[in-house]
Amino acid sequence: MVNNGGKASSGDIYEEPLSPAALLFQAPNFNCHIIAIMGCKTSINPSVIKEGLQHTLIKHPRFSSKLVVQGRKKKWTRTTVNVENHVIVPELDPKMENPDQFIEDYISYITTNPMDYSKPLWEVHLLNVKTSDAEAVGVFRIHHSIGDGASLISLLLACTRKTSDTEALPTIPVQKRGGSSTATAGWFCWWLLLAIWSAIRLIWNTIADLVTFLATVLFLKDTENPLKGGPGVELVPKRFVHRTIGLDDIKLVKNAMNMTINDVILGLTQAALSRYLHRRYGDKSMQNGGAKHESNNTLPKKLRLRAAILVNLRPTTGIQALADMMAKESKGGWGNWIGYILLPFTIALQNDPLDYIRVAKATIDRRKHSLEAFCTFSTAKFVLYTFGAKVAAAIAHRVLSNTTMAFSNVVGPLEEISFYGHPMAYLAPSVYGHPHALTIHFQSYVNKMTFCVAVDPNVIPDPHLLCKDIEESLKVIKDCVVERGLIEDDAAQV
């Protein structure tokens, strides 16, 4: 066996054991896959896509290696990739009556088919059918053991180029970090006291979060609610529905309240879930003989509802670095380095719509000042190495089963991009195979924000209504900001 940084030379066989996280995602009860839905502004030319993949994605070792099982050991083994076996182009009726419904049904259907382990664990479906928001749709399906979601989406973006410059890679905004200021002698004591207090808070918050996490493993469950799936939910075919809202509207609220985009997204999600659950509990009350009044609060007084958020702990790999990685056929710093955060959602009917944002900011700020993600990653790694993937998968499965939903937010390109010459209209990533009936992913692209809702239709039969609640919640929050004059006129045009 020769390992030369991920590049196999003539006569050599590239082999590498699966990472602990990859073993976790291969467990029978934690068999996770990533779905990336790409809307294109033009019809898709399959030949161009295949040629592009041949010169980029396939050169990455993970996308040209198959999983080989030898006894109890699993490893990646480099193999020759036939692009034809990974690109599926079904013959479709371009004049079908309901193309949006067809796309939803098609994606739901392919998630019921197990992947072929005799070849690398990825595929792309090219659907030349015009929908309400695209001229054609491409659907990537990638096994989660290949890499974490953020890295895989970044790798796909590294295969794209700016529409305005066919040689230039996309520009991905980098999160700004607060700059350090030089402390004078007079301020040094205050700075030291603040540093000590911050360290004490960090330790206390981390201990409290780890105790909650351990309790979730052992006994602490979310309240049974209309969004929570039951046993076996990870095996049920999911339905994926996406919508696009204005990123400028989110930025308007962000600037008015001096918060982050993530704060606003979490706030409007809390508002939408509160609206949706209020309606579901109201409908249940009517079925039990009660009267329905829209003004009455039908939500339970004490509703524990938490979202599991996966945090990528690996230093972010830039788009240029990923493009170079494919050109050199090297995997570099690749793999799943992820920790969990259990984020409580406040489900309530707020009198002030902006309170949804304020509560979300307070919650996420508290979680930022904790080492929960790092500690859960380290603990999972220890359990994997000590007790094996089955035990680690059972623990992860129990944690997710005792929470209600999964949530993520990914930053996308600042300008329009093309996927092998096909201008992209939107990108909507999601995931399935984990024990949640509801997963919400947000993905920005230029001046848009696309969110994808993945649901178990047996638990959430009306995902389109939930999407509408997210759209309406943003509108209500934005209108409230404008009506109160919380932002200057020129900023309102952002």
C-alpha positions in Angstrom: 0.0 0.0 0.0 1.3 3.4 -1.0 -0.1 6.6 0.4 1.3 9.6 -1.4 -1.0 12.3 -0.2 -4.0 11.0 -2.0 -2.5 10.6 -5.5 -2.0 7.2 -6.9 0.8 6.8 -9.4 1.1 4.0 -11.9 1.2 0.6 -10.2 0.3 2.0 -6.8 -2.9 1.3 -4.9 -4.2 4.2 -2.8 -5.9 2.9 0.4 -6.9 4.7 3.5 -8.9 3.5 6.6 -12.2 5.3 7.2 -12.1 8.1 9.7 -14.0 7.7 12.9 -16.8 10.0 11.7 -17.0 8.1 8.4 -17.4 4.9 10.3 -20.2 6.5 12.3 -22.1 7.6 9.1 -21.8 4.0 7.8 -23.6 2.5 10.8 -26.9 0.9 9.9 -29.0 3.2 12.1 -27.1 6.3 11.1 -26.7 5.9 7.3 -26.7 9.5 6.3 -26.6 11.0 2.8 -26.3 14.6 1.6 -28.7 16.0 -1.1 -27.8 19.1 -3.1 -30.4 20.5 -5.4 -29.1 22.9 -8.0 -31.5 24.9 -10.2 -30.1 26.0 -13.5 -31.2 29.0 -15.7 -30.7 27.0 -18.9 -31.3 23.4 -20.0 -28.5 21.0 -18.9 -26.2 19.5 -21.5 -25.2 16.1 -19.9 -22.1 15.7 -22.1 -20.7 19.0 -20.8 -21.4 18.0 -17.2 -19.8 14.6 -17.6 -16.7 16.2 -19.1 -16.5 18.8 -16.4 -16.8 16.2 -13.7 -14.0 14.1 -15.3 -11.6 17.0 -15.0 -12.5 18.2 -11.5 -14.6 16.3 -9.0 -13.4 12.8 -10.0 -9.8 13.9 -9.3 -10.6 14.2 -5.6 -9.6 10.9 -4.0 -12.9 10.6 -2.0 -14.9 10.8 -5.3 -12.7 8.2 -7.0 -12.4 5.7 -4.2 -14.9 3.0 -3.3 -15.5 1.6 0.1 -14.0 -1.9 0.7 -14.8 -4.1 3.6 -12.3 -6.7 4.7 -13.5 -8.5 7.8 -14.1 -5.8 10.4 -12.0 -3.2 8.6 -13.4 -0.6 6.2 -11.2 1.4 3.9 -11.2 3.7 0.9 -9.6 2.1 -2.2 -8.8 4.2 -5.3 -10.6 2.9 -8.4 -11.2 3.8 -12.0 -14.3 5.9 -12.3 -16.7 5.6 -15.2 -18.6 8.9 -15.2 -21.5 7.3 -17.1 -22.2 5.2 -14.0 -22.6 8.2 -11.8 -24.5 10.6 -14.0 -28.2 9.7 -14.4 -30.2 11.4 -17.1 -33.8 10.1 -17.2 -36.0 10.7 -20.2 -38.7 13.2 -19.1 -41.8 14.8 -20.7 -40.9 18.5 -21.0 -44.6 19.3 -21.0 -45.6 17.5 -17.8 -48.5 19.1 -15.9 -46.8 19.7 -12.5 -43.0 19.8 -12.8 -42.5 21.1 -9.3 -44.4 18.2 -7.8 -42.5 15.8 -10.1 -39.1 17.1 -8.9 -40.2 16.6 -5.2 -41.5 13.1 -6.0 -38.3 12.2 -7.9 -35.9 13.3 -5.2 -38.0 11.5 -2.5 -37.9 8.4 -4.7 -34.1 8.3 -5.2 -33.5 8.5 -1.5 -35.3 5.2 -1.1 -32.7 3.5 -3.3 -29.5 2.3 -1.5 -26.2 3.4 -3.1 -24.1 1.0 -5.1 -21.1 0.1 -2.9 -19.2 -1.3 -5.9 -18.4 2.2 -7.0 -17.7 5.6 -5.3 -20.6 6.7 -3.1 -21.9 9.6 -5.1 -24.2 10.3 -8.1 -25.8 13.2 -9.9 -29.2 13.3 -11.6 -29.8 15.7 -14.4 -33.5 16.6 -14.9 -34.2 18.7 -18.0 -37.6 19.9 -16.9 -38.7 23.5 -16.4 -39.9 24.3 -12.9 -41.3 27.5 -11.3 -37.8 28.7 -10.4 -35.4 27.0 -12.9 -35.1 25.8 -16.5 -33.5 22.5 -15.3 -32.5 20.8 -12.1 -29.4 18.9 -11.0 -29.5 16.7 -7.9 -26.3 15.5 -6.2 -26.5 12.6 -3.8 -23.4 12.0 -1.8 -22.9 9.6 1.1 -22.0 11.6 4.3 -19.0 9.3 5.0 -17.2 11.1 2.2 -17.1 14.3 4.1 -19.0 16.9 6.2 -21.7 18.9 4.6 -19.9 22.3 4.6 -16.8 20.8 2.9 -18.9 18.9 0.3 -20.9 22.0 -0.7 -17.7 24.0 -0.8 -16.2 21.3 -3.0 -19.1 21.5 -5.4 -18.8 25.3 -5.5 -15.1 24.9 -6.4 -16.3 23.2 -9.6 -18.2 26.4 -10.5 -17.0 29.6 -12.0 -18.3 33.2 -12.0 -20.8 33.8 -14.8 -19.1 37.2 -15.4 -15.6 35.6 -15.6 -15.5 31.9 -16.7 -12.0 31.5 -15.3 -12.6 32.9 -11.9 -13.7 30.9 -8.8 -16.7 32.1 -6.7 -16.2 34.6 -3.9 -17.4 33.3 -0.6 -17.7 35.9 2.2 -15.5 35.3 5.2 -17.0 35.9 8.6 -15.4 38.9 10.2 -13.8 38.5 13.6 -13.5 41.2 16.1 -10.1 43.0 15.9 -7.9 43.2 18.9 -7.1 46.5 20.4 -3.9 47.5 22.2 -4.6 47.8 25.9 -3.0 50.6 27.7 -1.6 50.2 31.2 -4.7 51.9 32.6 -7.0 49.5 31.0 -4.9 46.3 31.6 -6.5 45.5 35.0 -10.0 45.8 33.5 -9.0 43.7 30.6 -7.6 41.0 32.9 -10.7 41.0 35.1 -12.9 40.7 31.9 -10.7 37.8 30.7 -11.0 36.0 34.0 -14.7 36.5 34.1 -15.0 35.3 30.4 -13.0 32.2 31.2 -15.2 31.4 34.2 -18.4 31.8 32.1 -16.9 29.6 29.4 -16.1 26.8 31.8 -19.5 27.1 33.5 -21.4 27.2 30.2 -19.5 24.2 28.9 -20.1 22.2 32.0 -23.8 23.0 31.9 -24.1 22.2 28.2 -22.3 18.9 28.7 -24.6 17.9 31.6 -27.6 18.7 29.4 -26.0 16.6 26.6 -25.4 13.7 28.9 -28.9 13.9 30.2 -30.2 13.9 26.6 -28.3 10.7 26.0 -29.7 9.1 29.1 -33.3 10.4 29.6 -34.0 14.0 28.6 -36.4 14.1 25.7 -38.1 16.9 23.9 -41.8 17.3 24.5 -43.9 15.2 22.1 -45.1 17.6 19.5 -46.4 17.6 15.9 -42.8 18.1 14.5 -41.2 15.2 16.3 -40.7 11.9 14.6 -41.1 8.5 16.3 -38.9 5.3 16.2 -37.7 4.4 12.8 -38.2 7.9 11.3 -34.7 7.7 9.8 -35.9 4.9 7.5 -38.9 6.7 6.2 -38.6 8.4 2.7 -38.3 12.1 3.1 -39.9 14.9 1.1 -37.7 17.9 0.2 -39.4 21.3 -0.4 -37.5 24.5 -1.0 -38.3 28.2 -1.2 -36.3 31.4 -1.9 -36.6 34.6 0.0 -34.8 37.9 -0.3 -31.4 38.0 1.4 -31.7 41.8 1.3 -34.8 41.6 3.5 -32.8 39.6 6.0 -29.9 42.1 5.8 -32.4 44.9 6.4 -33.5 43.3 9.7 -29.9 42.4 10.6 -28.7 46.1 10.2 -31.7 47.5 12.0 -31.2 45.3 15.0 -27.4 45.2 14.9 -27.3 41.5 14.8 -26.0 38.8 12.5 -27.7 37.1 9.5 -27.7 33.8 11.5 -29.5 35.6 14.4 -32.2 36.7 12.0 -32.5 33.3 10.4 -32.9 31.6 13.7 -35.4 34.2 14.9 -37.6 33.9 11.8 -37.4 30.1 12.1 -38.6 30.3 15.7 -41.5 32.6 14.6 -42.4 30.2 11.7 -42.4 27.1 13.9 -44.5 28.9 16.5 -47.1 29.9 13.9 -47.1 26.3 12.5 -47.4 24.6 15.8 -50.1 27.1 16.9 -52.1 26.0 13.9 -51.5 22.3 14.4 -52.4 22.4 18.1 -55.5 24.4 17.2 -56.6 21.9 14.6 -56.1 19.1 17.2 -58.3 21.0 19.6 -61.0 21.3 17.0 -60.8 17.5 16.4 -61.4 17.0 20.1 -64.5 19.1 20.0 -63.1 22.5 21.0 -63.7 25.8 19.1 -61.0 27.3 17.0 -60.1 30.9 17.6 -57.0 32.3 15.7 -56.4 34.8 18.5 -56.2 32.1 21.3 -52.8 30.7 22.1 -53.1 26.9 21.6 -49.4 26.2 22.3 -48.4 24.2 25.4 -47.0 26.4 28.2 -43.9 24.4 28.6 -42.7 23.0 25.3 -39.2 21.7 25.1 -38.1 21.8 21.4 -34.4 21.6 20.5 -32.5 21.6 17.2 -29.4 19.6 16.8 -26.8 21.7 15.0 -23.7 20.2 13.5 -20.6 22.4 13.8 -17.7 22.0 11.4 -14.6 22.1 13.6 -12.1 21.8 10.8 -10.6 25.2 9.7 -12.5 26.3 6.7 -10.9 25.2 3.4 -11.2 28.0 0.8 -12.7 27.5 -2.6 -9.3 28.1 -4.2 -7.7 25.5 -2.0 -10.4 23.0 -2.9 -9.9 23.7 -6.6 -6.2 23.2 -6.2 -6.9 20.0 -4.2 -8.8 18.5 -7.2 -6.1 19.7 -9.7 -3.4 18.0 -7.6 -5.6 14.9 -6.9 -5.0 15.4 -3.2 -7.5 15.2 -0.3 -5.5 17.6 1.9 -7.2 18.4 5.2 -10.4 16.4 4.3 -12.9 14.5 6.4 -15.6 14.8 9.0 -14.6 17.0 11.9 -18.0 17.8 13.4 -19.4 18.4 16.9 -23.0 18.8 18.1 -24.8 21.8 19.7 -28.2 21.3 21.1 -30.0 24.6 20.6 -33.3 25.2 22.4 -36.0 26.9 20.4 -38.4 29.2 22.1 -41.9 28.3 20.8 -44.4 31.1 21.8 -46.7 33.7 20.2 -44.7 36.9 20.8 -46.7 40.2 21.0 -43.7 41.9 19.5 -42.5 40.2 16.3 -38.9 41.5 16.9 -38.8 39.5 20.1 -38.3 36.3 18.1 -35.0 37.8 16.8 -34.0 39.1 20.3 -34.6 35.7 21.9 -32.8 33.9 19.2 -29.8 36.2 19.5 -29.6 35.7 23.3 -29.8 31.9 22.9 -27.1 31.7 20.2 -24.8 34.1 22.0 -25.0 31.9 25.0 -24.1 28.9 22.9 -21.2 30.6 21.3 -19.6 31.1 24.7 -19.3 27.4 25.2 -17.0 24.5 24.1 -19.9 22.2 23.7 -19.2 21.4 20.0 -15.5 20.7 20.6 -16.2 18.5 23.7 -18.9 16.5 21.9 -16.6 15.9 19.0 -13.8 14.8 21.3 -16.1 12.6 23.3 -17.4 11.0 20.1 -13.9 10.4 18.9 -13.0 8.7 22.2 -16.1 6.5 22.1 -15.4 5.5 18.5 -11.8 4.5 19.2 -12.6 2.8 22.5 -16.0 1.1 21.9 -16.4 1.1 18.2 -18.7 2.7 15.6 -21.8 0.8 16.7 -21.7 2.2 20.2 -20.9 5.7 18.9 -23.7 5.5 16.4 -26.2 4.3 19.0 -25.3 7.3 21.2 -25.6 9.8 18.3 -28.9 8.2 17.3 -30.2 8.5 20.8 -29.3 12.2 21.1 -30.9 13.1 17.8 -34.0 10.9 18.6 -34.5 12.8 21.9 -34.4 16.2 20.0 -37.0 17.5 17.5 -35.1 18.8 14.4 -31.8 19.5 12.6 -30.9 23.0 11.5 -28.0 24.6 9.5 -27.1 27.8 7.7 -24.4 27.8 4.9 -22.9 30.9 3.3 -22.8 30.9 -0.5 -21.3 32.9 -3.4 -21.6 36.6 -3.6 -22.0 36.7 -7.4 -23.8 34.5 -10.0 -22.0 31.3 -10.9 -22.1 28.7 -13.5 -21.8 24.9 -13.1 -19.7 23.8 -16.1 -21.2 26.6 -18.2 -24.7 26.3 -16.8 -25.8 29.5 -14.9 -27.1 28.6 -11.5 -30.5 29.9 -10.2 -30.3 28.5 -6.7 -28.6 25.9 -4.5 -30.6 23.9 -1.9 -28.7 21.4 0.2 -30.2 19.0 2.7 -29.6 15.6 4.4 -31.4 12.4 5.2 -30.8 9.2 7.1 -30.8 10.7 10.6 -33.6 10.3 13.1 -35.4 13.6 12.6 -38.8 14.2 11.0 -37.8 17.8 10.2 -34.6 19.3 8.9 -34.2 22.9 7.8 -31.2 24.2 5.8 -30.6 27.8 4.7 -28.2 28.5 1.8 -27.4 32.0 0.6 -26.6 32.8 -3.1 -26.0 36.3 -4.4 -29.0 38.4 -3.1 -31.1 35.3 -2.3 -31.6 32.9 0.6 -32.9 29.5 -0.3 -34.2 27.3 2.5 -34.8 23.6 2.1 -37.2 21.8 4.4 -36.9 18.0 4.6 -39.8 16.2 6.3 -41.2 12.9 7.1 -44.6 13.3 5.4 -46.3 11.0 7.9 -45.4 13.5 10.7 -45.5 16.8 8.7 -48.0 16.3 5.9 -48.0 19.9 4.8 -44.4 21.1 4.3 -45.5 23.7 1.8 -47.5 25.4 4.6 -44.4 25.4 6.8 -42.4 27.0 4.1 -45.1 29.7 3.7 -44.9 30.3 7.5 -41.2 31.0 7.1 -41.9 33.4 4.3 -44.7 35.1 6.2 -42.6 35.4 9.4 -39.8 37.2 7.5 -42.4 39.6 6.0 -44.0 40.4 9.4 -40.6 41.0 11.0 -39.3 43.1 8.1 -42.6 45.2 8.0 -42.2 45.8 11.8 -38.7 47.1 11.3 -39.8 49.5 8.6 -42.9 50.7 10.3 -40.9 51.6 13.5 -38.3 53.4 11.5 -35.5 51.4 12.9 -33.4 51.7 9.8 -32.4 54.7 7.7 -33.9 55.0 4.2 -30.7 54.4 2.4 -30.0 51.3 4.4 -33.5 50.0 3.5 -32.3 49.7 -0.1 -29.5 47.2 0.8 
